[in-house]
Amino acid sequence: MDSRLVQNSQMAVKKETDIFDKCCRFTAAKEAMEAGIYPYFRVIESAQDPEVIVDGKSMIMIGSNNYLGLTNHPAVKEAAIEALRKYGSGCAGSRFLNGTLDIHVALESKLARFMKKQAALVFTTGFQTNLGVISALAGKDDVILIDKMDHASIIDGCRLSFSEIKKYKHNDMEDLERLLQQYNDKGKLIVVDGVFSMEGDIVDLPNVVRLAKKYGARVMVDDAHGIGVLGKNGRGTAEHFGLEDKVDLIMGTYSKSLASIGGFIAASEEVVHYIKHFARSLIFSASPPPASIASVSAAIDIINGEPERRARLWHNTTKMLRSFKALGFDTGQSKTPIIPLIIGDDKKAFTMAKMLHDRGIFANVAVCPAVPNGKALIRTSYMATHTDKHLDKVLKAFEEAGKLLGII
């Protein structure tokens, strides 16, 4: 055989089996960059306040999960500084071995009291919380039932569990009951978002709990976007519905209302004890740094002591929901400070985000797989610290961009 043919054949085989081939084929992001409409990895040069600095220019931030505006609160920052002075910058090990500090234990006690559960356990990130908890509790003989719009961390936690995973239609209780009937002879865990992070709607928790009781399933609520926002005392979705004693596990993150980074699970003493000894993402990860833990503790005190922040957040939420609908935007089923503007076409959504950026508005874009194909949206979210002046400027920018693009 001709040596050139052999060489070409070898090159073809190598090309087909090179794991990096997909990297070369991925061009969508670069195409968006070249078109000037790439909306991701923007560099912010200031704190996550209602106004941020991007490329040296002030912008109104409506793309943050800092719902209560606590990430730059003086008490939160001072708590972090004091913890840094006392404990240093890190723990140099996992919770399981040398990384448990007295402030970790103190925060767990405070979180358990706040969430009205027997015990709580802190993790280094919210994502790791779902990975560790779900994979520890559910095994190969069990089934996990999840809403099709659940967060990616829930899906990945399910994958790690080796359980059978079944998705039901978004907030569709008939579909959930169909699956519960189908798997009535297995151990069952229902895992739901309290507030869905892209859609801004709230889980039908009363019916989830009712069906769980009927079919002997356990319920876990990922309340990342509910804690600090929903409920009379800011304890989240279960408090909102008066079901705190009916939900088995409540998961939360610190990177939203709790003004830091990390996550936790709150449940019964025996369940938390089990998770402590079987959650791989806890056992094999370095523990949360002291400054992060101290920040969360201070944030809980503020949530308890300043209910007016939540009242202002809901004032802003109501104003924006009503105003967007009056302008003619489709806000889906949102009932929370997460308000999506459903655009549909990916390119049109990217273009709108760029138009908003040029008008001094920082908003986020979500496309498939974060949302269903053909349902691209501009994800907006609001803080207690936004003023009416901020919000009026946002509405004006959306009205201009929406009309220019033929969306409204």
C-alpha positions as CSV (number, residue, x, y, z in Angstrom):
1,M,0.0,0.0,0.0
2,D,1.2,3.5,-0.8
3,S,2.8,5.0,2.3
4,R,0.8,8.2,1.8
5,L,-2.5,6.3,2.0
6,V,-1.3,4.6,5.2
7,Q,-0.4,7.9,6.7
8,N,-3.7,9.5,5.7
9,S,-5.6,6.5,7.1
10,Q,-3.8,6.8,10.4
11,M,-4.5,10.5,10.5
12,A,-8.2,9.9,9.9
13,V,-8.4,7.3,12.7
14,K,-6.6,9.7,15.0
15,K,-8.9,12.5,14.2
16,E,-12.0,10.4,14.8
17,T,-10.8,9.2,18.2
18,D,-9.3,12.4,19.5
19,I,-11.2,13.4,22.6
20,F,-10.4,17.1,21.9
21,D,-12.2,17.0,18.5
22,K,-15.4,18.3,20.1
23,C,-13.5,21.4,21.2
24,C,-12.6,22.3,17.6
25,R,-16.1,21.7,16.5
26,F,-17.6,24.0,19.1
27,T,-17.9,27.3,17.3
28,A,-21.2,28.8,18.5
29,A,-19.7,30.9,21.3
30,K,-17.0,32.3,19.0
31,E,-19.6,33.1,16.3
32,A,-21.6,35.1,18.9
33,M,-18.4,36.9,20.0
34,E,-17.6,37.9,16.4
35,A,-21.2,39.1,16.0
36,G,-20.7,41.2,19.2
37,I,-23.7,39.6,21.0
38,Y,-21.9,37.1,23.3
39,P,-23.5,37.7,26.8
40,Y,-21.4,35.5,29.1
41,F,-18.4,35.9,31.4
42,R,-18.7,39.7,31.6
43,V,-16.2,41.1,34.1
44,I,-17.6,43.1,37.0
45,E,-15.3,45.5,38.8
46,S,-17.4,46.2,41.9
47,A,-19.6,44.6,44.5
48,Q,-23.0,43.0,43.6
49,D,-25.0,46.1,44.4
50,P,-28.0,47.5,42.4
51,E,-25.4,49.3,40.3
52,V,-22.2,47.6,39.2
53,I,-19.1,48.7,37.2
54,V,-18.4,46.9,33.9
55,D,-15.6,48.2,31.7
56,G,-15.4,51.3,33.8
57,K,-19.1,52.1,33.3
58,S,-21.9,52.0,35.8
59,M,-24.8,49.6,35.0
60,I,-28.0,48.7,36.8
61,M,-27.7,45.1,37.9
62,I,-30.8,43.0,37.3
63,G,-28.9,39.7,36.8
64,S,-27.9,39.0,40.4
65,N,-29.3,36.5,43.0
66,N,-28.4,38.9,45.8
67,Y,-32.1,39.2,46.6
68,L,-31.9,41.0,50.0
69,G,-28.8,43.0,49.0
70,L,-26.7,41.6,51.8
71,T,-23.4,40.8,50.0
72,N,-22.1,44.3,50.6
73,H,-23.8,44.8,54.0
74,P,-21.4,46.2,56.6
75,A,-22.3,43.6,59.3
76,V,-21.8,40.8,56.8
77,K,-18.4,42.1,55.7
78,E,-17.3,42.8,59.3
79,A,-18.2,39.2,60.3
80,A,-16.1,37.9,57.4
81,I,-13.1,40.1,58.4
82,E,-13.2,39.0,62.0
83,A,-13.4,35.3,61.0
84,L,-10.4,35.8,58.7
85,R,-8.4,37.4,61.5
86,K,-9.2,34.6,63.9
87,Y,-9.1,31.5,61.8
88,G,-7.1,32.5,58.7
89,S,-8.2,32.1,55.1
90,G,-9.0,28.4,54.9
91,C,-9.3,25.1,56.8
92,A,-6.8,23.0,54.9
93,G,-8.9,19.9,55.0
94,S,-12.3,18.3,54.9
95,R,-15.1,18.5,57.5
96,F,-14.6,14.8,58.0
97,L,-11.0,15.1,59.2
98,N,-9.3,18.3,60.2
99,G,-11.6,21.0,58.7
100,T,-14.4,21.3,61.2
101,L,-14.2,24.6,63.1
102,D,-16.4,25.6,66.0
103,I,-18.0,28.2,63.7
104,H,-19.1,25.4,61.3
105,V,-20.9,23.7,64.2
106,A,-22.4,26.9,65.5
107,L,-23.7,27.8,62.0
108,E,-25.3,24.3,61.7
109,S,-27.1,24.8,65.0
110,K,-28.3,28.3,63.8
111,L,-29.5,27.0,60.4
112,A,-31.4,24.1,62.1
113,R,-33.2,26.6,64.4
114,F,-33.9,28.9,61.5
115,M,-35.2,26.2,59.3
116,K,-37.2,24.5,62.1
117,K,-35.4,21.2,61.7
118,Q,-33.6,19.0,64.1
119,A,-30.2,19.3,62.4
120,A,-28.3,20.9,59.6
121,L,-25.0,20.2,57.7
122,V,-22.9,22.7,55.8
123,F,-21.2,22.0,52.5
124,T,-18.6,24.0,50.6
125,T,-21.0,24.8,47.7
126,G,-24.7,24.5,46.9
127,F,-23.9,22.3,43.9
128,Q,-21.9,19.9,46.1
129,T,-24.8,19.8,48.6
130,N,-27.2,18.3,46.1
131,L,-24.5,16.0,44.7
132,G,-23.7,14.6,48.2
133,V,-27.2,14.5,49.7
134,I,-29.0,12.8,46.8
135,S,-26.3,10.3,46.0
136,A,-25.9,9.4,49.7
137,L,-29.6,8.8,50.3
138,A,-30.7,7.1,47.1
139,G,-29.3,3.8,45.8
140,K,-29.5,1.4,42.9
141,D,-32.8,-0.1,44.1
142,D,-34.5,3.2,44.5
143,V,-36.2,5.7,42.2
144,I,-35.8,9.5,42.2
145,L,-38.7,11.6,40.8
146,I,-37.7,15.0,39.6
147,D,-39.4,17.9,37.9
148,K,-38.1,18.3,34.3
149,M,-37.1,21.9,35.1
150,D,-35.1,21.0,38.2
151,H,-31.6,22.5,38.6
152,A,-28.6,20.9,37.0
153,S,-27.1,20.0,40.4
154,I,-30.2,17.9,41.2
155,I,-29.8,16.1,37.9
156,D,-26.1,15.4,38.5
157,G,-26.8,14.3,42.1
158,C,-29.3,11.8,40.7
159,R,-26.8,10.5,38.2
160,L,-24.2,9.8,40.9
161,S,-26.8,7.9,43.0
162,F,-27.1,4.9,40.5
163,S,-30.9,5.2,41.2
164,E,-33.5,5.0,38.5
165,I,-34.3,8.6,37.5
166,K,-37.7,9.6,36.3
167,K,-38.7,13.2,35.2
168,Y,-42.3,14.4,35.3
169,K,-43.7,17.3,33.4
170,H,-43.1,20.7,35.0
171,N,-45.3,21.2,38.1
172,D,-47.7,18.6,36.7
173,M,-49.1,16.6,39.6
174,E,-51.0,14.1,37.5
175,D,-47.7,13.1,35.8
176,L,-46.0,12.9,39.2
177,E,-48.8,10.6,40.5
178,R,-48.5,8.4,37.4
179,L,-44.9,7.8,38.2
180,L,-45.5,7.3,41.9
181,Q,-48.1,4.6,41.0
182,Q,-45.7,3.0,38.5
183,Y,-42.9,2.7,41.1
184,N,-45.0,2.1,44.2
185,D,-42.9,-0.9,45.2
186,K,-39.6,1.0,45.4
187,G,-38.0,3.4,47.8
188,K,-38.9,6.9,46.4
189,L,-37.4,10.3,46.7
190,I,-39.1,13.3,45.2
191,V,-36.7,16.2,44.6
192,V,-38.0,19.6,43.6
193,D,-36.9,23.2,43.3
194,G,-38.9,25.5,45.7
195,V,-38.5,28.4,43.2
196,F,-37.5,27.4,39.7
197,S,-34.4,29.3,38.9
198,M,-35.1,30.3,35.3
199,E,-38.9,30.4,35.3
200,G,-39.4,32.1,38.7
201,D,-42.5,30.1,39.4
202,I,-43.1,28.2,42.7
203,V,-43.5,24.4,43.1
204,D,-46.9,23.1,43.8
205,L,-45.6,21.9,47.2
206,P,-49.0,21.1,48.9
207,N,-49.8,18.5,46.2
208,V,-46.2,17.2,46.1
209,V,-46.4,16.6,49.9
210,R,-49.9,15.1,49.5
211,L,-48.8,12.6,46.9
212,A,-45.6,11.7,48.7
213,K,-47.7,10.8,51.8
214,K,-50.1,8.8,49.7
215,Y,-47.4,6.7,48.0
216,G,-44.8,6.5,50.8
217,A,-42.2,8.8,49.2
218,R,-39.8,11.3,50.8
219,V,-39.6,14.9,49.8
220,M,-36.5,17.1,49.3
221,V,-36.9,20.8,48.4
222,D,-34.0,22.7,46.9
223,D,-34.8,26.1,48.2
224,A,-31.8,28.0,46.9
225,H,-34.1,30.8,45.5
226,G,-36.8,30.6,48.2
227,I,-34.8,31.1,51.5
228,G,-34.8,34.7,52.4
229,V,-37.5,35.5,49.9
230,L,-40.6,33.4,50.6
231,G,-42.4,32.9,53.9
232,K,-43.4,35.2,56.7
233,N,-39.9,34.8,58.3
234,G,-38.0,34.2,55.1
235,R,-37.6,30.5,55.7
236,G,-38.6,29.7,52.2
237,T,-41.1,27.6,50.2
238,A,-42.1,25.2,53.0
239,E,-42.9,28.1,55.3
240,H,-44.8,29.9,52.5
241,F,-47.2,27.0,52.3
242,G,-47.2,26.1,56.0
243,L,-45.5,22.7,55.4
244,E,-42.3,23.0,57.3
245,D,-43.1,19.8,59.3
246,K,-44.1,17.9,56.2
247,V,-41.0,18.3,54.0
248,D,-38.3,15.8,54.9
249,L,-35.2,17.7,53.6
250,I,-34.6,21.3,52.8
251,M,-31.5,22.3,50.9
252,G,-30.3,25.9,50.7
253,T,-27.4,27.8,49.2
254,Y,-25.5,30.8,50.6
255,S,-24.9,32.5,47.3
256,K,-28.4,34.0,47.0
257,S,-30.0,35.7,50.0
258,L,-27.4,34.4,52.5
259,A,-24.7,36.6,50.9
260,S,-21.8,34.1,50.7
261,I,-20.8,30.8,49.0
262,G,-21.7,27.3,50.2
263,G,-24.7,25.2,50.9
264,F,-26.5,23.2,53.6
265,I,-29.1,20.5,54.2
266,A,-31.6,20.6,57.0
267,A,-33.5,17.5,58.1
268,S,-33.9,15.1,61.0
269,E,-31.0,14.3,63.3
270,E,-30.7,10.7,62.0
271,V,-30.8,11.7,58.4
272,V,-28.2,14.4,58.8
273,H,-26.0,12.0,60.7
274,Y,-26.2,9.5,57.9
275,I,-25.4,12.1,55.2
276,K,-22.4,13.2,57.3
277,H,-20.9,9.7,56.9
278,F,-21.9,8.9,53.3
279,A,-21.9,12.2,51.3
280,R,-18.7,12.0,49.2
281,S,-18.8,15.7,48.2
282,L,-18.6,16.5,51.9
283,I,-16.1,13.9,53.0
284,F,-13.7,14.5,50.1
285,S,-13.9,18.3,49.8
286,A,-12.1,21.0,51.7
287,S,-14.5,22.6,54.2
288,P,-16.0,26.1,53.7
289,P,-13.6,28.9,54.6
290,P,-14.2,30.7,57.9
291,A,-15.1,34.1,56.2
292,S,-17.9,32.4,54.3
293,I,-19.4,30.7,57.3
294,A,-19.3,33.9,59.4
295,S,-21.0,35.9,56.5
296,V,-23.9,33.4,56.5
297,S,-24.3,33.6,60.2
298,A,-24.5,37.4,60.0
299,A,-26.9,37.3,57.1
300,I,-29.3,35.1,59.1
301,D,-29.3,37.6,61.9
302,I,-30.2,40.4,59.4
303,I,-33.0,38.3,57.9
304,N,-34.4,37.8,61.3
305,G,-34.0,41.4,62.4
306,E,-34.9,43.4,59.2
307,P,-38.1,42.0,57.8
308,E,-38.5,45.4,55.9
309,R,-35.9,44.1,53.4
310,R,-38.2,41.3,52.3
311,A,-41.1,43.8,52.2
312,R,-39.1,46.0,49.8
313,L,-38.1,43.1,47.7
314,W,-41.7,42.2,47.2
315,H,-42.6,45.8,46.4
316,N,-40.0,45.7,43.6
317,T,-41.1,42.3,42.4
318,T,-44.8,43.4,42.2
319,K,-43.9,46.6,40.4
320,M,-41.8,44.8,37.7
321,L,-44.2,41.9,37.1
322,R,-47.1,44.3,36.6
323,S,-45.0,46.7,34.4
324,F,-43.5,44.1,32.1
325,K,-47.0,42.6,31.5
326,A,-48.4,46.0,30.8
327,L,-45.7,46.6,28.2
328,G,-46.7,43.3,26.5
329,F,-43.8,41.0,27.6
330,D,-44.4,37.3,28.3
331,T,-43.2,36.7,31.9
332,G,-44.4,33.1,32.0
333,Q,-45.6,31.8,35.3
334,S,-43.3,33.8,37.5
335,K,-44.5,34.8,41.0
336,T,-41.1,35.7,42.5
337,P,-38.2,38.2,42.1
338,I,-37.0,36.0,39.2
339,I,-38.8,37.4,36.2
340,P,-38.1,35.9,32.8
341,L,-38.9,37.8,29.6
342,I,-39.5,35.0,27.1
343,I,-38.1,35.9,23.7
344,G,-38.1,32.5,21.9
345,D,-35.2,32.7,19.4
346,D,-31.7,32.4,20.7
347,K,-30.1,35.0,18.5
348,K,-32.9,37.5,19.2
349,A,-32.4,37.0,22.9
350,F,-28.6,37.6,22.6
351,T,-29.3,40.7,20.5
352,M,-31.7,42.0,23.1
353,A,-29.2,41.4,25.9
354,K,-26.6,43.4,23.9
355,M,-29.1,46.3,23.4
356,L,-29.8,46.3,27.1
357,H,-26.1,46.3,27.9
358,D,-25.6,49.3,25.6
359,R,-28.4,51.0,27.6
360,G,-26.6,50.4,30.9
361,I,-28.7,47.3,32.0
362,F,-27.0,44.1,33.1
363,A,-29.4,41.2,32.5
364,N,-28.8,37.5,31.8
365,V,-29.6,35.3,28.8
366,A,-30.8,31.7,29.1
367,V,-30.9,29.4,26.1
368,C,-31.2,25.6,25.7
369,P,-30.4,23.4,27.7
370,A,-31.0,25.9,30.6
371,V,-34.5,26.4,29.1
372,P,-36.5,24.3,26.6
373,N,-35.4,24.7,22.9
374,G,-37.2,27.7,21.4
375,K,-37.8,29.3,24.7
376,A,-34.8,31.5,25.0
377,L,-35.3,34.3,27.6
378,I,-33.8,37.3,29.3
379,R,-33.6,36.3,33.0
380,T,-34.1,39.3,35.3
381,S,-33.9,39.2,39.1
382,Y,-34.4,41.9,41.7
383,M,-33.0,43.1,45.0
384,A,-34.4,44.7,48.0
385,T,-31.9,47.5,47.4
386,H,-33.2,48.5,44.0
387,T,-34.9,51.9,44.0
388,D,-37.9,52.9,41.9
389,K,-35.5,55.1,39.9
390,H,-33.4,52.1,39.1
391,L,-36.5,50.1,38.1
392,D,-38.0,52.9,35.9
393,K,-34.7,53.1,34.0
394,V,-34.8,49.3,33.5
395,L,-38.4,49.4,32.2
396,K,-37.5,52.2,29.7
397,A,-34.6,50.2,28.3
398,F,-36.7,47.1,27.9
399,E,-39.5,49.0,26.2
400,E,-37.0,50.5,23.7
401,A,-35.3,47.3,23.0
402,G,-38.5,45.3,22.9
403,K,-40.1,47.6,20.3
404,L,-37.0,47.7,18.1
405,L,-36.9,43.9,18.0
406,G,-40.6,43.6,17.5
407,I,-41.1,41.6,20.7
408,I,-43.7,44.0,22.0
